[in-house]
Every structure is written in structure tokens, then in C-alpha cells.
Amino acid sequence: MFIYLFILAMISITSGLSAQTLTGDLKFWQKADFLGFDEIGDCNAETGDISSVFARVEQSRMLLRVTFDNMVSREHNEITSDNFAGVNISLKIKLTRQNTRTTFFDEELDLSAGKISLRSLRALRTPSSNLWETEITLPQPLQRENIEFSLTVLLDGKVVDYFHADGGPTDAEGNCAFVHHGNQGITYTEVFYGSPGGQSGL
């Protein structure tokens, strides 16, 4: 009896974890899930600019995250407008097996929707994080390294941004913002350690 209850509890916990994967939580994603950056500003429209893509394959499902640069507009760190809401904007996802060059997933999904729930996939949009996530059921277990990813953003039916990557690990590096105060020198040593005249750095 105890073993039976234990098995039921484990099934319940596993199901609960599966249901909670699409929550808009950035902490869910790991460095190993990173597929690559897309250049900011290469979008041919005022919205729909992809900035980064993450993907994780777990047995017969794939979790995909797309972060956008301009899903929302902000002023003083407060959202003033949702640039995807009420707009004819979509994401075409094409997944191809690299070893056989066969496409096993090719769908166009509405990016303006808050949630999508279909038989083979679920999707969630989180404007506060410029985030769009989807969970796709795979036809069979696959390794991420054997998948080629093609993502196309369409606005009013026209291509405005595009991302392409294989599923292998990436060594891409991110950008780091550097703040320099006007009353400090412009050299590295003066900013961090102060100037010879006694002005303190950081």
C-alpha cells in the first residue's frame, strides 16, 4: 500500500512539474539551453525584433524560448504599451532533423495571443519579460544537437526578422553595459582605482 501511494505521489509531482514549465519565469532557463543571440535592430519593423533564443529537449518534448527586444514599450521602467497586442504578428517555427534533412515541425503561431493550447503544443507570452515560450511535442525522442532551428517573425504577413541555428552548444558572448561618470577620467585605471591626484574611483 505504501509503495502504491508513493508511486501515485511521484506521478503527481512529475505532472505538476511538467505543467509548470511555461510560467514566464526567466530562472527556469539555464545557460546550457542557450541557442544564440540575434542582432538587435535588424528587424524591418518597429516591433518583432528577436534578441535571443533558448531551447531544451526533454525526451519527447521540446521547450523553446524567444526573447524580444521590443515586445513592450517602457517609460521609467513601467510598461506603457504592449506592442504585440492587437497586432497581426506571428512566429513561423520550422524544425528540421539535421542528419536526414527532413522537417518534422512547421507551424505559424500567433504572437499576439497571451496563451495558446493545442494538442501538440502550448505557448505562453509574458510581456513584462519580453518573453515568448512554447512546449512542442516531438514525434519521437531527439537530441537537440540533431535539430536545426529556423524562426521567422511575420508582421501583416511580411517577414520582419529571422533567426537560424543548429542545436549544438554555442560560445556566443553577450554585451555588457559600462557606466562611466562624467567627473572621472576615461581610462580603465582612473575609473576603477582613482586618479594620481587623489580622486577616488569605484
VMD Tcl script that draws the C-alpha trace (Angstrom):
set ca {
  {0.00 0.00 0.00}
  {2.82 2.39 0.89}
  {4.59 1.70 -2.41}
  {1.35 2.34 -4.32}
  {0.85 5.70 -2.58}
  {4.49 6.61 -3.19}
  {4.16 5.91 -6.93}
  {0.98 8.00 -7.13}
  {2.73 10.84 -5.32}
  {5.70 10.72 -7.71}
  {3.38 10.75 -10.75}
  {1.56 13.74 -9.30}
  {4.81 15.61 -8.65}
  {6.12 14.85 -12.15}
  {2.87 16.01 -13.74}
  {2.95 19.16 -11.67}
  {6.49 19.96 -12.74}
  {5.56 19.41 -16.37}
  {2.56 21.72 -16.10}
  {4.68 24.46 -14.54}
  {7.32 24.69 -17.24}
  {5.62 27.56 -19.06}
  {5.34 30.21 -16.39}
  {7.29 33.11 -17.83}
  {9.99 32.61 -15.21}
  {13.41 33.50 -16.60}
  {15.09 31.46 -13.85}
  {13.71 28.27 -15.41}
  {16.17 28.59 -18.29}
  {19.80 27.57 -17.96}
  {22.99 28.53 -19.77}
  {23.04 25.11 -21.45}
  {19.68 25.93 -23.09}
  {21.07 28.94 -24.94}
  {20.93 28.68 -28.75}
  {22.15 32.11 -29.74}
  {21.69 35.86 -29.99}
  {20.04 37.70 -32.83}
  {21.28 41.15 -33.75}
  {19.29 43.94 -32.13}
  {17.99 46.45 -34.64}
  {17.94 44.11 -37.65}
  {14.15 43.91 -37.56}
  {12.38 45.51 -40.54}
  {9.58 46.89 -38.37}
  {9.02 48.76 -35.13}
  {8.27 45.55 -33.27}
  {9.11 41.85 -33.56}
  {12.87 42.10 -33.04}
  {14.29 38.79 -31.73}
  {17.15 39.22 -29.27}
  {17.89 35.67 -28.06}
  {16.66 32.08 -28.35}
  {16.84 29.17 -25.90}
  {15.82 25.53 -26.40}
  {15.71 22.45 -24.20}
  {14.80 18.92 -25.26}
  {13.37 16.58 -22.63}
  {12.57 13.13 -24.01}
  {9.59 13.60 -26.36}
  {9.07 17.33 -25.87}
  {10.96 20.48 -26.67}
  {10.82 23.74 -24.76}
  {11.59 26.86 -26.78}
  {12.10 30.41 -25.52}
  {12.26 33.52 -27.70}
  {13.13 36.86 -26.12}
  {12.20 40.01 -27.99}
  {13.80 43.43 -27.75}
  {10.61 45.41 -28.20}
  {7.56 43.37 -27.25}
  {6.57 46.26 -24.96}
  {7.43 49.94 -24.57}
  {8.53 51.33 -21.21}
  {8.89 54.67 -19.50}
  {10.63 54.92 -16.14}
  {10.78 51.10 -16.13}
  {6.98 50.88 -16.34}
  {5.20 49.24 -19.29}
  {3.31 51.87 -21.27}
  {2.19 49.74 -24.20}
  {2.10 46.13 -25.35}
  {3.39 46.28 -28.92}
  {2.16 42.77 -29.77}
  {-1.42 43.16 -28.51}
  {-4.00 43.54 -31.26}
  {-1.31 43.29 -33.94}
  {-1.16 40.77 -36.79}
  {2.19 39.33 -35.71}
  {3.19 35.68 -35.82}
  {6.18 33.37 -35.45}
  {6.83 30.62 -38.00}
  {8.78 27.78 -36.41}
  {10.48 25.24 -38.64}
  {12.36 22.33 -37.08}
  {14.45 20.01 -39.20}
  {16.40 16.83 -38.46}
  {19.96 17.62 -39.45}
  {21.00 14.05 -40.28}
  {18.10 13.34 -42.64}
  {17.22 16.93 -43.67}
  {13.54 16.21 -43.00}
  {11.24 18.81 -41.45}
  {9.16 17.44 -38.58}
  {7.58 20.68 -37.35}
  {6.45 23.65 -39.45}
  {3.84 25.90 -37.86}
  {2.95 29.59 -37.73}
  {1.82 30.75 -34.28}
  {0.07 33.93 -33.17}
  {2.46 36.09 -31.12}
  {-0.26 38.48 -30.01}
  {-2.05 35.77 -28.02}
  {-1.37 35.53 -24.31}
  {-1.73 31.74 -24.33}
  {-2.03 29.00 -26.92}
  {-3.15 25.48 -26.06}
  {-3.27 22.88 -28.83}
  {-2.94 19.12 -28.93}
  {0.73 19.14 -29.89}
  {1.90 22.37 -28.24}
  {1.34 25.05 -25.64}
  {2.61 28.61 -25.70}
  {2.78 31.48 -23.24}
  {3.62 35.15 -23.75}
  {4.98 37.21 -20.85}
  {5.14 40.88 -21.90}
  {6.79 42.03 -18.65}
  {9.87 39.98 -19.62}
  {9.64 40.42 -23.42}
  {9.31 36.65 -23.38}
  {7.55 34.05 -25.52}
  {7.75 30.33 -24.67}
  {6.36 27.18 -26.20}
  {6.32 23.47 -25.41}
  {6.22 21.26 -28.51}
  {5.53 17.53 -28.56}
  {8.16 15.78 -30.66}
  {7.25 12.90 -32.99}
  {9.98 10.84 -31.30}
  {12.80 11.45 -28.80}
  {15.51 13.61 -30.36}
  {18.76 15.21 -29.29}
  {18.87 18.99 -29.53}
  {22.19 18.69 -31.37}
  {20.36 16.95 -34.23}
  {17.77 19.73 -34.70}
  {18.04 22.75 -36.97}
  {16.01 25.77 -35.82}
  {14.50 28.35 -38.18}
  {12.35 31.10 -36.68}
  {10.65 33.75 -38.80}
  {8.71 36.72 -37.44}
  {5.92 37.95 -39.70}
  {4.07 41.25 -39.31}
  {0.98 41.64 -41.51}
  {2.25 38.67 -43.49}
  {5.67 40.17 -44.22}
  {8.97 38.82 -42.87}
  {10.47 41.32 -40.41}
  {13.04 39.20 -38.54}
  {14.70 35.81 -38.82}
  {16.78 33.51 -36.63}
  {18.59 30.33 -37.64}
  {20.75 27.95 -35.61}
  {21.70 24.33 -35.26}
  {21.10 22.69 -31.91}
  {24.74 22.47 -30.90}
  {26.27 24.37 -27.98}
  {27.26 27.96 -28.61}
  {30.15 30.09 -27.42}
  {28.39 33.37 -28.20}
  {29.09 36.20 -25.81}
  {26.67 38.83 -24.57}
  {27.03 42.58 -24.33}
  {27.86 44.36 -21.10}
  {26.78 47.93 -20.41}
  {29.50 50.15 -18.94}
  {28.61 53.24 -16.95}
  {31.19 56.00 -16.77}
  {30.62 59.05 -14.62}
  {31.45 62.42 -16.13}
  {33.65 63.51 -13.23}
  {36.05 60.59 -13.70}
  {38.84 60.00 -16.19}
  {38.17 57.89 -19.24}
  {40.88 55.31 -18.63}
  {40.20 51.96 -17.02}
  {42.56 52.61 -14.10}
  {41.12 56.01 -13.24}
  {37.55 54.79 -13.30}
  {38.23 51.82 -11.04}
  {41.18 52.90 -8.95}
  {41.11 56.73 -8.99}
  {43.44 59.32 -10.50}
  {47.01 60.15 -9.37}
  {45.67 63.41 -7.91}
  {43.73 61.55 -5.28}
  {40.27 61.33 -6.87}
  {38.72 58.03 -5.83}
  {37.45 55.53 -8.31}
  {34.76 52.95 -7.58}
}
mol new
graphics top color blue
foreach p $ca { graphics top sphere $p radius 0.5 }
foreach p [lrange $ca 0 end-1] q [lrange $ca 1 end] { graphics top cylinder $p $q radius 0.2 }
display resetview
